[in-house]
């Protein structure tokens, strides 16, 4: 789920605020039927205009946003529920079939696997050396779930296993799959200043708000920076600067989700999960390439 509240020419803050309110309403009522007419009326828009404006500002359709919000409620229920079936109905699903049909795409695992902390999920990992030090990439068969810098392979492997406690982490066999080789080439090109984007497949999970923040980070242009407060406002939650910072701190995929482009409102570069020196280097690299 990705809520992006860009204010384009001709839009009003009033419309942006109303659609942000609809997003919060969906998250609070995702266990209920939410017909398009009901949401459009809340935004004071016609059904067809609402659908177009929602997709333009939020980045997904109302139906996709509802599905993601319901999935997040379901995941929360899984952790505390006595059974998968109870969690399904508590989250507002009428039957289990549709959840299981889409579980691999949405969760990266089946509901039962998620409830067991990822047990049975295979993550392949490999290490590469970069100008910023050792980097480990971990991936499921759906995309990158882990991309982090560290001081050693052992430190990064410990971090990967802590992040996915019950998944099976195995070294990527050589010769590497062509897709992984392409990821390495893309990252090396980015770190050398030869490319300005990293449109690589991801397999990440988080709360609805975390996913919104991570997706928004991917929309920050190469070489640009935003403050925590600016991102909170763009997401329709102007008082949520701390929550934005917390979501950024939970990001497990460096560079592809470019959290290094977020600074303090004072202009200071602020903290970075992989060290302020690396953050400064990345920002300098992007500014130099844009000069």
N, C-alpha and C positions, 0 to 999 in steps of 0.2 A: 504494500500500500504506500502511495507516495502523494502527499498533499503539498503542492507547490503553489503558493499564493503570489505569483508574479503580478504586479500592477502594470498593465499595458496601457497604451494610449487609448483614451476614451473610456476607461474603467473608472469607477468611483470607489472610494474606500468603503462606502456604504454597502455596495454589492459584495466586495471582498469580505467584509465583516459578516454579512448575511450567510455567505457560503461557508465561511469558517464556522459559524454557529451551526450550520447543517452538519458539518463534519463532526463536531462535538456531540450533536444530537444522535447521529448514527452510532457513534462509539458507546453512548450511554444506553441506547435502545436496540442494540444489535441482536438481542434475543427475541425481538418482536418482528412481525411482518412490517416491511417498510416500503410500501408502494411508491412509485415515482411521484404520483399525484400528491401524496402526503408531504414529501420532502419539498416539492416545488412550491406548495402552498406556504410552507414554513419560510421559504426564501422570498416569498411574494413575487414569484415568477411563473410564467406559463410552463407547462410540463416540457415542451420542446425547447424553449429558450433555456430553462434550467439545466437540462441535460447537456446542451452545448456549452454553456458557461461553466458548469461544474467540471467538465472534461478539460476545458481550456485553462482554468485556473488551478485545478487540483492535480491534473496530470493523468487521472484515471476516470472511468465512468462511475456514476453513482452505484451501479450494480457491483462493480469491482471493489469499490470502497466498502460497501456493506459486507461483501464476502470476506474481505481482509479483517474488518472489525469483528465479525462473527468468529473468524478463525482465531483471533487473539483471545477472545473470551473463552473459546473452546480449549485452547492451550492452557489458560489459567485454571480452568475447571479440571483438566486432566491431572494437574499436579496434586489437587486435593480431593478428587472424587474417588469413590470406591470402585468405579468401573468406567470403561470407555463409554458404554451405553448411557450411563447417567450423565457423564460430561456432555455427550452429544445433545441430549434433550435440554439440559440446563443452559446450554449455549444457544438454544433456539433452533437447532436442526430438527426437521421433521422426521428424518430417517438417517441411517448410517451410510447408505449406499453412496451418496454424493460426496461425503467427506472422504471415504476410502478411495473413490475414483480419483480425487485430486490431491490426496495426501502427499504423494511423492513430490509433486510440483510445489505445493505450498509449505510443507513442513520439512522437506528434505528427508523424510522418513515416514513410516506409518504412524498413526496415533498411538498405538501400543508402544512402539519404539520410542517415541517422544516422551511418553509417560515414564519410561525406564531410563531417561537421561541419554538417549541416543544409542542404547545398546543394540548391537547388530549393524550399525551403520559403519561403512568402511571409508576412511579418509586416507588418501595417498598424499605423501608429502615429499618434498625435495628441497635442497638448500642451494642457494646461489650466492655468489659474492658480488657485492655492488660497491659503488663509491661511498655509500653510507654504511658499509659494514655487512655482516652476514644477514641474509634474509631467507626466511622459510615460507614456502607456499604450500598450503594444504587444500585439497579439493575432493569433493564427492564426485559422483558421475554426472552431477548437474552444474557444477561450477566451483569457483573459489570460495572457500569458507574461512580461510585463514591466510593472511599475508602480513608478516611482521618482521621487524628488525630486531636484532639481538646481538649479544657479544659472542655467542657460540651456538653450535648446533644443539648441544645438550640443553642449554637454557631455553631455546626455542621449542624443542620437543617437549620439555616439561610444561611450557606454557600452552602448547597445543593440547596436550592431554588434560590439562586443568580446564581448558575452555570446553572440551568435549569429553567429559570424564568417562563415559561408558562406551564411547565409540571405539572402533578398532583403527588405530593409526599405524600405517605400514609404509616403509620407504617406497617411493616410486621406482619401479624397475627400469633398468636401462636396456636398450636405448629408450629415451623418453618418448612418450606419445607425441605426435606432431602438434597436437593442440597445446600441450604444455610447453613445447619448444617455442610455439608462437607467443605464449604468454611471457616467457622469459625474454624473447626478442623485443616485445612491446615495452616491458618494464625497463630493459636496458636502454632502449631508444628514448624513453621518457627521461631517465636519469642522465642521459648524455645531452639532453636538450634538443634531440632530433625530432621528437614528436610531442604534441601538446594534449593528447587525450589518451585515455586508457578505457576503451569500451570493451571490457572483458566480462564473461559470464560470472555471476555471483550466486552463491547458495547460502544466504544468511537469514537468520531468524531473529526477531526481537519484538518488543511491544509495538503497538500501532504507532505510538509517538516516535519511538526510536527509528522505525522504518521511514517515517516521514522526514525526520532529520537527515538520515543517511542519504535518502534520495535527493533531498534538497542540496546537500553538499555536492553531489555529482553535477548539479546545475550551475555551480559557481564557476565562472569562466577561468580558464588558465591564466595565471598571473594576477588575478583579482583576489581580494580578501574581504571578508565580512566579519562583523562582530557577533558575539553571542546574542546580543539584544536585537540586532538587525535580523538575524535568522528567526528569532522568536516572533518578532512582528510579522515577518513574511509568512509565517505559518499560522497567523491569526491568534497567537497567544503571546501578547506583548510582555506579560509578566513572567514568562517561562524561561528566562535566560539561564537559570540554574539547571532546569530540566534539559535544556539544549546541551549544556556542558556535560551533564551526566550521560546523555545519549552519545555524545562524541567520545566520552571516556569508555563506552562499551563497544566502540567500533573495533572489530577484529581484523579488518582488511585495510591496511595502509595503502596509500596512493590511489587505488581504484575508487575508494570512498575517501576523497581528499580532505580529511579533517585538518590537515596542516594549513588550509586556507582560512581558518577561523582564528581571529585574534581578539584581544580585549578591546573594549570600547575606548580606552585611553590611547590606543595605537600600539601598545606593547604586544609582543608576539604571544605571550602567555605560555601556558603549559602544553606539552605534547607527550602523548603516551610513550613515544619512542625517543624522547629526549629533545630538549630545546635546541641543541646544536644541530640535530638533523632537521628540525623544523626550519631553522634559519637558513640552512643550506638549500632546502627545497624552495623556500620563498625567494631566495636570491637567484636560484636557477631559473625560476619562472619569470622573474622580473628581467633578468638579463636576456632571456630568449625573446621577450616582448619588446625589448628596447630597439 
